[in-house]
Amino acid sequence: MTAVAWTWTLVGRVEDIPLLEGRSVAVDGRRVAIFRLPDRIAAVDAACPHSGGPLSDGIVADHCVTCPLHGWRFDLASGRAVNGPGAVTVHDVREHDGEVWVRLA
């Protein structure tokens, strides 16, 4: 991982993230789940607030990720749970020349 000025961090290449799947990466010592959606890349905190489930391993559908442990579902644009209380932090993502960059919220 390479840090760049203004807190953007290179986390990998777009082609390393299969469509509708996630990957867990470290950004400034924090685990972040990166998802490749049909129309964009999304990034949220990697742990489900319910019991720390690995969101990067969750099922992605309808711009949401479902925690593989207990089924909590989070909107990847807002971070809000769509089937219960809670939320995850959404981080800024940009794609440039096939590279994925993240800036922590």
Buried (B, 14 or more C-beta within 10 A) or exposed (E): EEEEEEEBBBBBEBEEBEEEBBBBBEBEEBBBBBBBBEEEBBBBBBBBBBEEBBBBBBBBEEBBBBBBBEBBBBBBEBBBBEEEEEBBEBBEBEEEEEEBBBBBE
